[in-house]
Amino acid sequence: MMGDDRYNHLLPLDIGEEHRARQKALFEKYLAAAVKLDRRKLAADDQISYDMFMRQLAVSIEGFKFPDHLIPINHQNCLPADFAQIGSGASIHPFKTVKDYNDFLARIDGFAAWIDLAIANMKKGLELGVTQPRTIIELSLPLWESQVVDDVKKSLFYQPISNLPTDFAAGEKARLTKAYADAIQTKIIPAYKKLYGFLKNEYLPRTRSTISLSALPNGEEWYAYNARFYTTTTMAPDEIFDLGMKEAQRLSKEMQNVIARLGFQGTIAQFMPTVQQNRAMQITHKDSVFIAYRQIRAKVEAQLPKLFGALPKADFEIKPVEEFRAKTFPGSAYVPAAADGSRPGVFYVNASLPAYPRHIMTALFLHEALPGHHMQIAVGQEQESMPRFRRFGYYGAYIEGWGLYCESLGKDMGLYDDIYQYLGMLMMEMGRACRLVGDAGIHYKGWTKDEAIKFLTENTHGFGIHEIDRFTAAPGQALSYKKRRSCQKRSC
């Protein structure tokens, strides 16, 4: 991910008890050493680093109390899904040199071992009553089944062979082609087949019908920890729930004002079908989605120097989400560029919808790409004077909070002169407010899936059932996006 290729041949068994114990010991060792330092003697920026380092270690150590390694599989973010993307040659593992290809062959062995360990962990989870909700496993099954192919050339993992660099020697090409075909046939396909069979036949019948993390042993404390981890606050889940409700009410009033300015007499719920039926607001051709995003990019890039003094050196691409995971993937995502410039960032767009909503595109681009995730992360990585844990660390509330702030900057760039794009921004922010309510509602108040769907359907006018599945698979993560408003209120 960082462009450091020293360990590209390894795939750690990070869900193993031994790995977790070693990791915890490492954190405790450095926490004990850092406590002995006199913070007052550090320079101002080093004090910030010290505070971040201490918090990160303390939070990480606390997290070992909770057995997330016993529920290692979901339908969105887990190694089997990431490994297929990486192995396709279109993601973070490079396939430029013979060493790159050999490195990934070595990683395949690690993947097969990881799958065996994941199955063993899930069996232990069944014994302890720590399982994923049934709906999450049902959603994941097509992902693993899609990797069980009858011809190795149809496998995503064969794509690096289909795209072998032309400067490789003929002998190397022949060797790698055979090695990859053998590895796919004897290791990768059997690993996915084993995972699929276990989940469908053994795990799924014994999973839980509940979707709340609080339904698991020590689940209430676990969710409270996740809330602190993702928000970096000490807010209790009920405070977060109440904040989301207040923000939803505020945004609902602003959206009502917008549709009144458009001359519509009625409620937001009555207005939204008119947007969905407006052909000008829908893009029905997949290629046209990416043309529209490139047009937005050109407008934003022209405006950025007026707002920011530090712009990223790293470039980024706008790419479609891979077909095998499009049905369960969110609307968009961002993968950072390598700090050494060897790989651009990627703004992934899920354009699989029959009609893509044009009115949310500006806000989504500002959030995921410029000046959102891409600019923030790239500029941060380029600060070589900072310690690596700050340059490359994941701080969800900062990353997603910045993305939300950047959506509001469309006004300064003149991008919301089209009032429908402004309405789209409000819809996006409403979705984030309702994430606070929906996530805390499920995992703290014990809402059922139907109750959560009813709330989102009535309030977000766009966010739907996939959001509930996201809350269920990653409890607390959705709290990262929306907190107390600290920026000047903007209106259009």
Secondary structure, 3 states (H helix, E strand, C coil): CCCCCCCCCCCCCCCCHHHHHHHHHHHHHHHHHHHCCCHHHCCHHHHHHHHHHHHHHHHHHHHCCCCHHHCCCCCCCCHHHHHHHHHCCCCCCCCCCHHHHHHHHHHHHHHHHHHHHHHHHHHHHHHHCCCCEHHHHHHHHHHHHCCCCCCHHHCHHHHHHHCCCCCCCHHHHHHHHHHHHHHHHHHHHHHHHHHHHHHHHHHHHHCECCCCHHHCCCHHHHHHHHHHHHHCCCCCHHHHHHHHHHHHHHHHHHHHHHHHHCCCCCCHHHHHHHHHCCHHHEECCHHHHHHHHHHHHHHHHHHHHHHCCCCCCCCEEEEECCHHHHHHCCCEEEECCCCCCCCCEEEEECCCCCCEEHHHHHHHHHHHCCCCHHHHHHHHHCCCCCCHHHHHCCCHHHHHHHHHHHHHCCCCCCCCCCHHHHHHHHHHHHHHHHHHHHHHHHHCCCCCHHHHHHHHHHHHCCCCHHHHHHHHHCCCHHHHHCCCCCCCCCCC
